[in-house]
């Protein structure tokens, strides 16, 4: 059996590696090739191109890279049309992968799209493209399966890999000791984003919230993981300007232990909010985009959901306070974090909700995905 794959970004590379390993258990002689990152390479995928080529974010950057992306897409489609695989799996990167899937499917190749595009939130016109492109869609969340099935798309809920990886039962004192922190808190983790644009929009508000919290309670300490080396200076400058660096510890590397050590987390909306929920941590989320982008979203009614964070979407309830655009002020963020710090019963209730959610998502996603892909052949 021969399987073609295209993974976009590091998260897609990790999903692809797990899928390859699970398929190999069922089909030991299977051969894999495509656009791969280091994890898929280590799992035995032959690389036709590097997954990093698809890691393009923003509104302008994709246009700068467009000639190369179009050339790469033509090359991959031509390769697999000349020598068709038994099945093709596009992992995330929907703007790139759905077109590849559509062209390969038209040529008779079974196609699977892994990670549901966010058509439930916006750009619902892409549903027509999904129907034309994918024989099956693998969904990380249960509501995505029902959303797609109700709209005529063959979809399967396979679970979220992080739900099995992130245990909510850990030794809090040991985690804090491992970070060289005193056992007693309170601690607030602050994650103003993993991209330069996010930090530029949120770091000052987060630092301002820290200053307001510190003025109320001189015991509070702030834990700030640095997502990338180039972000350390703007983050530290923002917290220094707010006068809270003496109470702030910066950490380089993984943010997970920092989140585990915290009593409450303040973070930019994104993957980290789901990670916090899977760890059972009460959180407050903020989200800001450039003013023009915000105007476009509001003017054209592009956003079709009531919540911006995945845990709230999954629970269909505002368990995580969300502050968007103009509402993401230091005063609002400090107020929401302060309420959680002051209310132990509320934090315990949030933790219980989040751990129940984790149990719902913590299925063997690699095995489910492998079965769903092989069924599509």
C-alpha positions in Angstrom: 0.0 0.0 0.0 1.2 3.5 -0.9 -0.1 6.6 0.9 0.5 10.2 -0.1 0.4 12.9 2.6 0.8 16.7 2.9 1.3 18.2 6.4 1.1 21.9 7.1 3.2 23.3 10.1 4.5 21.5 13.1 1.1 20.4 14.4 0.3 18.7 11.1 3.7 17.0 11.2 2.9 15.5 14.6 -0.5 14.3 13.5 1.0 12.8 10.4 3.7 10.9 12.4 1.1 9.4 14.7 -1.0 8.4 11.7 1.9 6.7 9.9 2.8 4.7 13.1 -0.8 3.6 13.5 -1.2 2.6 9.9 2.1 0.6 10.0 0.7 -1.5 12.8 -2.1 -2.5 10.5 -0.2 -2.5 7.2 3.5 -3.2 7.9 4.5 -2.8 4.3 2.8 0.5 3.7 4.9 3.2 2.0 4.5 6.9 2.8 5.6 9.9 0.8 4.7 13.6 0.6 5.2 17.0 2.3 6.7 16.1 5.7 8.4 17.6 8.7 10.9 16.0 11.1 8.4 13.9 13.0 7.0 12.3 9.8 10.5 11.8 8.5 11.4 10.0 11.7 8.3 7.9 11.3 9.5 6.7 7.8 7.8 9.1 5.4 9.8 9.9 2.2 9.9 13.7 1.9 8.9 15.2 -1.5 9.0 18.7 0.1 9.4 20.2 3.6 6.3 20.9 5.7 7.8 24.3 6.7 7.0 25.5 3.1 3.3 25.5 4.0 3.8 27.3 7.4 2.6 30.7 6.1 0.5 32.9 8.4 -1.3 36.2 8.1 -3.1 38.1 5.3 -0.1 39.4 3.4 2.5 36.7 3.8 0.7 34.0 1.7 0.7 36.4 -1.3 4.4 36.8 -1.1 4.9 33.1 -1.2 2.1 32.4 -3.7 4.3 31.7 -6.7 6.3 29.0 -4.9 3.2 27.5 -3.3 1.4 27.2 -6.7 4.5 25.7 -8.2 4.8 23.1 -5.4 1.1 22.2 -5.7 1.4 21.6 -9.4 4.4 19.4 -8.9 2.7 17.3 -6.2 -0.5 16.9 -8.1 1.4 16.0 -11.3 3.5 13.5 -9.4 0.5 11.7 -7.9 -1.5 11.8 -11.1 1.3 10.0 -12.9 1.8 7.5 -10.1 -1.4 7.4 -8.1 -1.2 6.4 -4.4 -3.8 4.1 -2.9 -5.1 7.0 -0.8 -4.1 10.6 -0.2 -4.3 12.4 3.2 -4.2 16.2 3.5 -3.3 17.1 7.0 -4.7 20.6 8.0 -3.5 23.4 5.7 -6.9 23.5 4.0 -6.2 26.4 1.6 -3.5 24.3 0.1 -4.7 20.7 0.7 -8.3 21.0 -0.4 -7.2 21.9 -4.0 -4.8 19.0 -4.1 -7.5 16.7 -2.8 -10.0 17.9 -5.4 -7.7 17.4 -8.3 -6.5 14.0 -7.1 -10.1 12.9 -6.3 -11.1 13.9 -9.9 -8.3 11.6 -11.1 -9.7 8.6 -9.1 -7.6 8.8 -6.0 -9.4 8.3 -2.7 -8.9 11.4 -0.5 -9.0 12.1 3.2 -8.8 15.5 4.9 -7.4 15.4 8.5 -8.5 18.2 10.8 -11.8 19.8 10.0 -11.5 23.3 8.5 -13.1 25.9 10.7 -16.2 26.2 8.5 -18.3 26.1 11.6 -16.8 29.5 12.6 -16.4 31.3 9.3 -16.0 30.9 5.5 -18.9 28.4 5.3 -18.7 28.7 1.5 -15.8 26.3 1.8 -18.3 23.5 2.5 -18.8 23.1 -1.2 -15.1 22.7 -1.7 -14.9 20.2 1.0 -17.7 18.1 -0.5 -15.9 18.2 -3.9 -12.4 17.5 -2.4 -12.6 15.0 0.4 -14.1 11.5 0.5 -13.8 11.7 4.3 -12.9 14.3 6.9 -11.3 13.4 10.2 -12.4 15.7 13.0 -10.6 16.4 16.3 -13.8 17.5 18.0 -17.2 15.7 18.2 -19.3 18.8 17.3 -17.4 19.0 14.0 -18.5 15.6 12.9 -22.1 16.3 13.5 -21.8 19.8 11.8 -20.3 18.2 8.6 -22.5 15.1 8.5 -25.6 17.4 8.7 -24.3 19.2 5.7 -23.6 16.2 3.5 -19.9 15.5 4.3 -18.6 12.1 5.3 -16.9 12.9 8.6 -15.5 10.9 11.5 -14.6 12.1 15.0 -11.1 10.7 15.8 -10.3 12.7 19.0 -7.5 15.1 19.9 -4.0 13.7 20.5 -3.2 16.3 23.2 -6.1 15.1 25.3 -4.2 11.8 26.0 -0.9 13.5 26.4 -1.9 16.1 28.9 -2.7 14.5 32.2 -4.7 16.6 34.7 -3.5 14.6 37.7 0.0 15.8 38.6 1.9 16.9 41.7 1.6 20.6 41.8 4.3 21.0 44.5 6.7 19.0 42.4 6.0 21.0 39.3 6.7 24.2 41.1 9.8 22.8 42.7 11.0 21.8 39.2 10.6 25.5 38.1 12.5 26.7 41.2 9.3 28.3 42.6 8.2 28.4 46.2 5.4 25.9 46.9 2.9 28.6 47.9 1.3 31.0 45.5 -0.8 32.5 44.2 0.7 32.2 40.7 -0.7 33.6 37.5 0.7 32.3 34.2 0.6 34.9 31.4 0.9 33.8 27.8 0.5 36.8 25.5 1.0 34.8 22.3 3.5 32.8 20.2 3.7 35.2 17.3 5.2 38.7 17.0 1.8 40.1 16.0 0.0 38.6 19.0 2.7 39.9 21.5 2.6 43.3 19.9 -1.2 43.5 20.4 -1.5 41.9 23.8 1.7 42.2 25.9 1.1 45.7 27.2 -2.5 44.8 28.3 -1.2 41.6 30.0 1.5 43.5 31.8 -1.0 46.2 32.8 -3.3 43.5 34.2 -0.3 42.1 36.2 0.3 45.6 37.6 -3.3 45.9 38.7 -3.3 42.4 40.3 0.0 43.1 42.1 -1.4 46.3 43.5 -4.3 44.4 45.0 -2.3 41.5 46.4 1.5 41.6 47.0 1.7 37.8 47.2 0.9 37.3 43.5 3.7 36.2 41.2 3.6 36.1 37.4 5.0 33.2 35.3 5.6 34.1 31.7 6.8 31.4 29.2 8.6 32.8 26.1 7.4 31.0 23.0 10.4 32.0 20.8 13.7 33.7 21.5 12.8 36.8 19.4 9.8 37.4 21.7 11.7 37.7 24.9 12.7 41.3 24.5 9.2 42.7 23.7 7.6 40.7 26.5 10.2 41.6 29.1 10.0 45.3 28.0 6.3 45.3 28.5 6.4 43.8 32.0 9.3 46.1 32.9 7.4 49.2 31.7 4.5 48.1 33.9 6.8 47.8 36.9 6.2 44.1 37.6 9.4 42.5 36.6 10.5 41.9 40.2 7.4 39.7 40.6 7.8 38.1 37.2 9.7 35.0 36.2 10.4 34.4 32.5 10.7 30.8 31.2 12.2 29.6 27.9 10.9 26.5 26.3 7.7 24.5 26.9 4.8 26.4 28.4 3.1 23.3 29.8 4.9 23.1 33.2 4.4 26.9 33.6 0.7 26.4 33.0 0.6 23.4 35.4 2.3 25.6 38.1 -0.3 28.4 37.9 -3.5 28.9 39.9 -5.0 30.9 37.0 -3.9 31.4 33.4 -4.2 34.6 31.3 -3.5 33.8 27.7 -4.0 34.7 24.1 -6.8 32.8 22.4 -5.4 29.8 20.5 -4.1 26.3 21.0 -2.8 27.1 24.4 -6.3 27.7 25.8 -7.3 24.2 24.9 -4.1 22.9 26.5 -4.9 24.8 29.7 -8.4 23.3 29.7 -7.0 19.8 29.2 -4.7 20.4 32.2 -7.8 21.4 34.2 -6.6 25.0 34.7 -9.0 28.0 35.0 -8.2 30.5 32.4 -9.0 33.9 31.0 -8.6 34.5 27.2 -7.9 37.6 25.1 -7.9 38.1 21.4 -7.0 41.1 19.3 -6.4 41.5 15.6 -5.4 44.6 13.5 -8.1 47.2 13.4 -8.8 46.7 9.7 -9.1 43.0 10.1 -11.6 43.5 13.0 -13.6 46.0 10.9 -13.8 43.5 8.0 -14.9 40.6 10.3 -17.6 42.8 11.9 -18.8 44.6 8.8 -19.3 41.4 6.8 -20.5 39.2 9.7 -17.7 36.7 9.0 -17.7 35.1 12.5 -20.4 32.6 12.9 -19.9 31.4 16.5 -20.7 32.7 19.9 -17.3 31.9 21.5 -13.7 32.3 20.3 -12.1 29.7 22.5 -12.4 26.0 21.8 -13.2 24.9 25.4 -16.2 27.3 25.4 -17.3 26.0 22.0 -17.1 22.4 23.1 -19.0 23.1 26.4 -21.4 25.5 24.7 -20.9 27.8 27.7 -18.6 30.8 28.6 -16.6 28.8 31.1 -13.5 30.8 30.1 -14.0 34.6 30.2 -13.2 36.0 26.8 -12.2 39.5 26.0 -12.1 40.5 22.3 -10.5 43.5 20.6 -11.4 46.7 22.5 -12.6 44.7 25.5 -9.1 43.2 26.0 -8.0 45.9 28.4 -5.7 45.7 31.4 -8.7 46.5 33.7 -11.0 43.8 32.3 -8.3 41.2 32.2 -7.2 41.9 35.8 -10.8 41.9 37.0 -11.5 38.4 35.5 -8.3 36.9 36.7 -8.8 38.4 40.2 -12.3 36.9 40.4 -10.9 33.5 39.7 -8.1 33.8 42.2 -10.5 34.9 44.9 -13.1 32.1 44.3 -11.6 28.7 45.1 -15.0 26.9 44.6 -15.3 28.4 41.1 -11.8 27.2 40.2 -12.6 23.7 41.5 -15.8 23.6 39.4 -14.0 24.8 36.3 -11.3 22.2 36.8 -14.0 19.4 37.1 -15.7 20.6 33.8 -12.4 20.7 32.0 -11.2 17.2 33.2 -14.5 15.7 32.1 -14.0 17.4 28.7 -10.5 15.9 28.5 -11.9 12.4 29.1 -14.4 12.9 26.2 -11.6 13.8 23.8 -8.9 11.4 25.1 -9.6 8.5 22.7 -6.8 6.8 20.7 -6.9 9.4 18.0 -4.0 7.9 16.0 -5.7 4.5 15.8 -9.1 6.0 14.9 -7.5 8.1 12.2 -5.7 5.1 10.8 -8.9 3.0 10.7 -10.8 5.8 9.0 -8.1 6.3 6.4 -7.8 2.6 5.5 -11.6 2.4 5.3 -11.5 5.1 2.6 -9.2 3.0 0.3 
